[in-house]
Amino acid sequence: MPVSESTASTRERVGGAVVRKAKLPDAVNIFELVNSLSGDGTLLRRSYAEICENVRDFSVAESESGVFLGCGALHLYGPHLAEVRSIVVKPEAKGQGAGGRLLRALLEEAEEQSVTSVCLFTRIPDFFFHFGFRVVDRTVLPDKIYKDCQTCPRLYACDEVAMARGPIPKTAVLGPSRLPQNELVKLQAGSIATVNPK
């Protein structure tokens, strides 16, 4: 039976594996894999509800026989920035190209959405250098800081490297909730407005 053109474009083959957009039934596998690496802080812990709410952000890699191999998500902040999140493959799938294919699919999705810059935080920057990412100061990514970092248990002891691909955004859509702000916040080079907690 011939494969439709639309199906072929969303199920790209990589060394016996396919990468496709996640569906709600994939949430259990995504939840288990992501949280298997949250104990040591490799990934942030995600609740099952959060995975379900954001399942459309995810792509999954699976074997030709349908065995789940890994996942990755693209979180859109706006046309200025997207973030690659929760990109991980099962230990038995490492070295088979599934991680690279997942990342390529997420970058293609960012391009389809006309996003100008893609960021991520990682402990393995060498992998991402091969895909055009470079190390940046985390303060140039305030959307990421305000979305995740302020609630992270490692806020003041972060050992992840901030990386970006494309130009550094000149605007942000997130910011301190106690400060009045326009829909887009103009950024000053290398600085983030801070709020003194009382």
C-alpha positions in Angstrom: 0.0 0.0 0.0 1.6 3.3 -1.0 2.3 5.9 1.7 0.6 9.3 1.3 2.9 12.2 0.7 1.7 13.9 3.9 2.4 10.7 6.0 5.8 10.3 4.3 6.8 13.9 5.3 5.9 13.4 9.0 7.5 9.9 9.4 11.1 10.3 8.3 13.3 7.3 8.5 16.6 7.2 10.4 18.5 4.0 10.6 15.4 1.8 11.0 13.6 4.4 13.1 10.9 7.0 12.4 10.3 10.5 13.9 6.8 11.8 14.0 4.7 14.3 16.0 3.6 12.9 19.3 -0.1 12.0 20.0 -1.8 11.8 23.4 -1.2 8.0 23.8 2.5 8.8 23.7 2.3 10.8 26.9 2.9 7.8 29.1 6.1 6.9 27.4 7.3 10.5 27.3 6.4 11.0 31.0 8.3 7.8 32.0 11.4 8.6 29.9 11.7 12.3 30.9 11.2 11.5 34.6 13.7 8.6 34.5 16.3 11.3 34.1 14.9 13.9 36.5 16.3 12.3 39.7 19.9 13.4 39.0 18.7 16.8 37.5 19.5 15.8 33.9 16.0 16.9 33.0 13.4 18.9 34.9 10.6 16.7 36.4 7.4 17.0 34.4 4.0 15.9 35.7 1.8 13.6 33.6 -0.8 16.4 33.4 1.9 18.8 32.1 3.0 16.2 29.4 -0.6 15.7 28.3 -1.2 19.5 28.1 1.9 20.0 26.0 2.0 16.8 24.0 1.6 18.7 20.8 5.0 20.3 21.5 6.6 16.8 21.3 8.0 14.7 18.6 8.8 11.0 19.2 11.3 8.6 17.7 10.2 5.0 17.3 11.5 1.8 15.7 9.9 0.5 12.5 8.0 -1.9 14.6 6.6 1.0 16.7 8.8 0.7 19.8 9.2 4.1 21.5 12.9 5.2 21.4 12.9 8.8 22.5 11.3 12.3 22.5 11.9 16.0 22.3 9.8 19.1 22.5 9.8 22.5 20.9 8.3 25.2 23.1 7.3 28.3 21.2 7.6 31.6 23.1 6.8 33.7 20.0 8.3 34.4 16.5 11.5 35.6 18.3 12.3 32.4 20.2 11.6 28.7 20.6 13.2 26.3 23.0 14.2 22.7 22.5 13.2 20.9 25.7 13.2 17.3 27.1 15.2 15.9 24.2 16.2 12.4 25.2 16.5 8.8 23.9 16.4 5.6 25.7 19.9 4.2 26.6 19.5 1.3 24.2 18.8 3.7 21.4 21.9 5.9 21.9 24.3 6.1 19.0 21.8 5.2 16.4 21.0 8.7 15.2 17.5 9.0 16.8 18.6 12.0 19.0 20.0 13.9 16.0 16.9 13.1 13.9 14.6 14.4 16.7 16.6 17.6 17.0 16.5 18.1 13.2 12.7 17.6 13.2 12.4 20.2 16.0 14.6 22.7 14.2 12.5 22.1 11.0 9.4 22.8 13.0 10.8 26.0 14.3 11.7 27.1 10.8 8.1 26.2 9.6 6.8 28.5 12.4 9.1 31.3 11.2 11.0 31.4 14.6 14.2 33.4 14.3 16.1 31.9 17.3 16.1 28.5 19.0 17.6 28.0 22.5 18.2 25.2 24.9 19.9 24.4 28.2 22.1 21.3 28.3 25.0 19.5 30.0 26.2 18.1 26.7 26.9 21.1 24.5 29.2 19.1 22.2 26.2 17.3 20.7 24.5 20.6 19.9 27.5 22.3 18.4 27.1 20.0 15.4 23.7 21.5 14.7 24.7 25.2 14.7 24.1 26.0 18.4 26.6 28.2 20.3 27.1 28.9 24.0 25.4 32.1 25.1 25.0 33.9 28.4 21.8 32.7 30.0 20.7 36.3 30.7 20.1 36.9 27.0 17.2 34.4 27.2 14.8 35.9 29.8 11.8 34.0 28.5 13.4 30.8 29.5 14.6 32.2 32.8 11.1 33.4 33.7 9.3 30.2 32.5 11.5 27.6 34.2 14.6 28.7 35.9 12.9 30.7 38.7 11.2 27.5 39.9 14.1 25.1 39.3 15.7 23.6 42.4 19.1 24.4 40.9 18.4 28.1 40.3 21.5 29.2 42.1 23.6 26.1 41.3 22.8 25.6 37.7 25.4 23.4 35.8 23.7 23.6 32.4 25.0 25.5 29.5 22.7 28.0 27.7 22.9 27.6 23.9 21.2 29.4 21.0 21.0 29.0 17.2 20.2 32.2 15.3 20.2 35.8 16.4 19.8 36.7 20.1 16.2 37.9 20.6 15.7 41.6 21.1 12.3 41.1 22.7 10.7 38.9 25.4 7.1 38.0 26.1 7.6 36.8 29.7 8.9 38.8 32.7 8.5 39.4 36.4 4.8 39.0 37.2 4.8 41.8 39.8 6.0 44.5 37.3 3.6 46.1 34.8 4.8 45.3 31.2 3.8 45.7 27.6 3.1 42.6 25.6 6.7 42.7 24.3 9.5 43.8 26.6 12.4 45.6 25.0 15.7 44.1 26.3 18.9 45.8 27.1 22.0 43.9 26.0 22.9 41.2 28.5 20.6 42.3 31.4 17.4 41.0 32.9 15.1 43.1 35.1 15.0 41.7 38.6 12.4 41.9 41.3 13.4 42.1 45.0 11.3 39.5 46.9 9.7 40.9 50.1 
